[in-house]
Amino acid sequence: MTLSNKEALAKKNSRRYFWRRLLTGAASLRDSSRSRKSLFLLLFLWACLYCLWPILIGSGDLDPLAPFLVGYGRLMLLGLTVLTVTMALALMGTPPGYVTVQEGLQRAGFVNHIGEAPVLIARRADKDNPKLSLWEFDPCGIPLTEWEDKREVIETALNITVVRIAWGHSRSEILLTSVAASGALPAVIPWSEAYLPPGPSELALGDSCTGRVTVDLAKLPHVLLGGSTGSGKSVMLKLLLKQALYKDADVYIADFKGGVDFPPYWHEKCHMCFEEEGLLTVLSELVNELERRKQLFLEAGYSNIDDYNEYSPHELRRCIFACDEVAEVFDKAGRDKESKALLSQIEAKIATIARLGRAFGIHLILATQRPDATIIPGQIKNNLDCRICGRADSVLSQIILDSTAAADQIPKDTCGRFLLHDGTLIQGYYFEDTLR
């Protein structure tokens, strides 16, 4: 594209942005009483000037030019009124500091192929959460994926912490949700029992910039949890299991380290297994319980555990199976024929629970830190809808989230910071490893 073509396109875009701000200003009259009062006052002043014009110009009745002067003056006043109202509406539709924002993005190199930075169309506080700011941009042809990739550049240029980036009302708008840089997530959030959600199937994960984040096992029944060593993965796993115990669930834990990560009181309150033969026995029991509940619901006429517990006098407890390092279960490399057959049976049982467990209140929480893309079978991974990834390299992030977002957004020296499957960044609650 030649320089003249770039200049012509820039002028065309400037006109388009002006008309867009004009429409935004007109729309603000509907939402802002202050804007309506300001425009009404402006029109009232022009109306007074229109009526008083003959007196102001001092034309006498005998002056032959008086009708011409009055008519011409009033015509000019009407034109100036239209011009003033137009400029006022454009001003109302212009967000404060838009030039500074555009220059900041331009200096940071966040521009399209002809050097244009995104244009700020509107900026407002979120109605539901005043801590959040909503920025509406004309992306100037920059795709959403590039906005995500340049998240850190945008944060630095605007001095904010980006919470979410998404399309606006159409593909011609980008909606950026942010908090002030000083309002970013703290490094540690101590756990409090006050954070325990009230629902029977809801578990708290941590805080995001928008508030508390939970997972409802009735909607997202199975969890895939990942993170490198020291990322806080084990604390998050125990946090979820601790809440499940508070909610009177039956918790089953597979730990191939002999239970050293789980002090004795966990052994008293949970069903523990430490070897593959015992794991197969536990999973067989859970699958049998699943089949029993299936028949029970069929006879009682209910489709899920919540409906059954609401109307039945015999309440069923939710069952949660957790495996701290699931790679040990699925990895058949170097195993003999007998061991491979055993692991295949275990995998089949887990796959059954992954497919059918939601309705019957039987859930999986599978954790891994091993960067092997083939370690979790697709038929199981596809049913693990809730995915939580802590600090990780790009390979592990790809395993958990199907993207490298965790590697890009979570600092290498951060502990307890997690990225969820929906793009929400949270600081997980930290608690001392005790049960009361």
N, C-alpha and C positions, 0 to 999 in steps of 0.2 A: 504494500500500500504506500502510495506516494505521500509526501508531506502535505500537499494541497488537499488530497483526499482525507487525510487525518484531520486537517483543520476544518474541512467541510462537515465531517462527521461529528466533530466536537461541538460545532455551532448548532447542528441539528439536535444533538443530545441536550444542549443547554436549553433550547426552546422546549424540548419535551419535558425536561425537569421542571421548567417554569410552570407549564400547564398542569403538571402533576401536583406541584405544590399548591397551585390555585385550587384544584379539586380537593386536596387534603384540607386546605383552609376552609373551604365551603362545608366539608364534612364535619369539621370541628365545631361549627355552629350548632350542630345537632347534639353534640356531647358536652359542650362547655357553655355554661350560662355566662361566664365572664366574657367569652368571645362574642356572644349574642349582645350583651350589654354594650360592649365597646363599639360594635358595628352600629347598633341603634343610636348611640350617642353621636357617632360620626355622621350618620344620615340626618339626625336632628339638626346638627350644626349647619350642614349644607342646606337643609330646607329653610332654616332661618335666614341664611344668607341669600337664598333664592327669593324669599318673600321681601326682604329688606333691601334688595338690590337697587330699586329706583331711588330710595332715600339715600343710600350710600353714595351713589354717583352724583347726587345733587342735581338732577335734571328737572327743570321746571316744566310746567304744563304747556307754556308757550314756546318752548324750544322745539323747533321742527325736527331736530335730530333725536328727541327724547324717545319716541317709540323704537327707533332703530337701535339706539344705545341700550335700551332696556331689553329688547328682544335678543340682540347679539350677545349682550352680557349674560343673560340667562341661558342662552344656548351654550356659551362657553362654560358656565357653571355646571350645566348638566354633563358636559363632556368631562370636566374635571372631577365631578362626582363619580362618574363611572370609572375613571382612571384611579381615583383614590381608593374606591371600594375594591377594585381589582388588586391594587398593590397591597391593600390591607389584608385581603384574603390570602394573597401569596405569602405575606409576612406571617400570618397565622399558621400557614402550612409549612413554614420553614423551621425545622428544629433548631434550638440554640446550639451554637458551636459546630454546625455542620461543616463549615469551612475548615476548622481545626481538625475535625475527624478525617476529612478527606485528605488533608495535607499530611496527617500522621500516617495514614495507610500508604500514601504515595511515597513518603520517605522510607517506610519499611519495605517498599518494593512489592506491595500487594496490589498489583495492577493487571489489567488485561493486555492484550498483545499490541494495543496502540498507546499504552501508557496511562489509561484512565483508571483511577481508583474508584471503588464502589461509592455510591452517593447515598448519604443518610437521608431517608425520606421522613422518618418519624422516630421519636424516642419518647418513651413514657414509662411510668412505674407500673408494675404488675398489680392488678386489682386485688388478687388473692394473696399476694406476698409482697408487701412494700419494699422489702430488701432487694427485690429483683428489678432489673431494668430490661425493657424490651426495646431492641434496636431494629428498625425496619430499613433494609437497604435495597436499593436497586443494584443488583450484582454486576451490572455492566458486562454481562456475558461470561463471568467467572463461575464455573460450575460448583455445585455443592461439595463435591469431593475435594476440590482445591481449598475451599473454606475450611474443611475438616483438617486437611493436611497442614494448612498454615495457621492452625489455631493459636500456637504460641506467638507467632508473628503478630496476629491480631490483638492478642492480650497485651503484648508489649506496646504496640502502637497506641492503644486506647486506654492503657493502664487499668485493665479490668480483669476479672476472672470469668472466662466463658463457661456457662453451665450447659447450654444447648445451642446447636445450630440446626435449623430446619428450613424447609421451604415455607413461604408465607401463604397468602391466599391463592397464589398462582406461582408458576415457575418463573415469573418475572420479579419475584420478591424473595429476599432472604430474611428470615427472622432469627435474630441472635438474642439469646437470653443470657444475662450476665449479673454478677454482683461486683461491688467495688473490690479492688485488689486487696484492700485491708479486711474484707469480709470473706476471705478464702477459708477453706476448711482448716481446723486446728490439727496439730500433730497427734494429739491424744484426746479421746473422749471417753472418760470412765463410764463403765456400765452402771446403770441404776435399774432396780426392779420397776421403777416408775415408767421405764421405757417399754415394758412388756405389753404388747398389743392385747386388746381385750378379746378378739375373736379366737375360737378354738383351734383354728388352723393357721393363724397368722404369726409370723416370727419377725422380729426386728433385726435389721442388718447393720444400720448405722445412720449417720447424718449426711445428707447432701447439702449443697448450698441452698436448696429449696425447702429443706426440712427433713423430718425423719423418713427413712425408707424402710419398707417392710416387704416381705414376700408372703403371699397367701397360698398355702399348699393345696387348697381346694381349687385354685386356678392354675398355679404353676407347681405341679406335684413333685417334681424331681429337680435336684440341684447338682450342677457340675461346678466344682470349686477348684481353682488352680492358683498357683503362685510359687515363686522360687523360694529357696530356703531363706528364712528371716523376713518374709513378706507379711507375716501375720495370718497365714492360711490356717494353721492349726488352731489359733485363737478364735478365728471366725467359725471354724467347724465346731469347736466346743461351745461357743456362744449359741449357735443354733440348737445343738443338742441339749444344752442347759435349759433353754426356753421350752423345748419339747417336753422335758421332764417336769417343768413347772406346770405345763398343760396336761400332765398325767398321761403322756404317750408312752408306749412301750418302745424302748430304744435298744437297738442291736448294733454293736460296734465290732468291725473286723480290723484288727491291728496286728500286722505281721512282725512288729518289733517286740512282741511278747508283752504288750501292755504297758511299756515303760513310759509312754507319753500320757497315760491315763492313771492317775494316782488311785489308791485302793477304794476310795469312796465311789468312784465311777463303777468299779467292779460290783459294788453292792447294789447300785441302782440300775445298772444296765446289763444286758446280755452280751457278754464278751466272747469272742472267739479269736484264737491266735494261730491256727493252722488251717490248711485248705480243707481237710476232711471235716473239721468242725464247721467251717464256713458253708460247705455244701449242706450239712445237716440243718443249719440255721435257715438258709435260703429255701430249703425244701419245706421247712415248717411255715415259712411266710407264704410260699406259693399255695400250700395246702389251706392256710387260713384265708387266702384270697379266694380259693375255690369254695370254701365253706361260706364265706360272706356272699359270694355270687349267688349261691343257692338260697341263702337266707333272704337276700333282697328280692329275689325272684318270687319266693313264696309270699313275702310280705307286701309286694307291690311297690317297692321303692327302687329308685335308680342310682342313688349314691348314699354315702355314709351320713351326710348332713341331714338329708330327709329322713333317713332311718332313725337317727338319734333324736330328731325333733319329735317324732310321733311314737317311738317305741319305748316301753318302760325299761328295756335292757340296753343301756348305752354301750356302744362299741368304742374301744380306744383306738386311736391312730397308732400305726406302727411305723417306725422310722429305722431304716437300715443305713448305716454310715460306714464307709471304708476310707481310712485315712490315706492310703496310697494304693489306688486302684490299679496302677500299673503292674503290681505284683500278681494281680488276679488275671489280667488279660494277656500278659506276655508269656508266650509259649516257646520263645527262643531257647534252645539248648535243653529242652525238657525231653524226657523219654516218653515212650508211647503211652504208658499208663498215666503219667502226670498230665499229658496233653488231653487225654480223655476226661480226666477229673476237671481240668480247667474248662473244657468245653461244656461240661454239665453245669458248672458254676455260671459260666457266661449265659447259658440258656435260661437259667433261673432268673438271673438279673434282667435279662431281656424281657421275660414274661412280666415281671413286676413293673418294668419301665413302660410297657405297653398298656397294662391293665390296672395298675395300682391306684390311679387317681380316684376313680369312683368308689373304691373299697377302702380308702384311707390307709394305703400302704405306700410309703414314700422312700425314695433313694436320695442320699447325699454322698456323692462320689467326689473324692479329692485326689488331685494329682499334681506333681511338680516335674514330671518327666517330659522333656521335650521330644516326644516321638509322635508324629502325626498319625501313625497307624495303631496306636496303643489302645484307643477306645473304639470298639466296633461301631459302624455307622448305625445299625439298627437300634443300638442303645443310645448313642449320642443324640440322635434325632429326636428322642423323647425327653431329653434333659433340657427343658425349655428355660429354666432359670439358670443363668451362667454368671459366675462371679470370678473375676480374675484380679489377683493382686499383682505386685511387682513381678514382671516377667520379661523374658526376651521375646523377640518377634515370633519365634517358633511356638513357644508355649501360649502366647497370646492368640495365635492363629488357631491352636487346638481348642482353646476354651471359647473364644468369641468369634471365630471365623474371620478375624481381622487382626491387624497388628496394633490396634488402638491402645491396648494396655501398655505396650512397650513405648508408645509415643507420649502418653499422657501421664503416666505414673513415674515420678522421679526415682532414680536408682537408689537413693538413700532413704526412701520413705517406707515406713512400716505401718500396716493396717489400712492402707489406701487401696480401694478396690474399684474396678470398673465393671458395671453390670451389662447384661446383654442388650439393654435398651439405650446404652450410652451414658447412663447416669454414673457420675463419679461420687463415691462416698468415702467417708472415714468410718471404718468399722469400730464398734464399741469395744473397749478394752476392759477385761475383767480379770480379777485374781481367780486362779483355778481352784475354786472352792464351791461346794454345794451345801445348801442349808435346807 
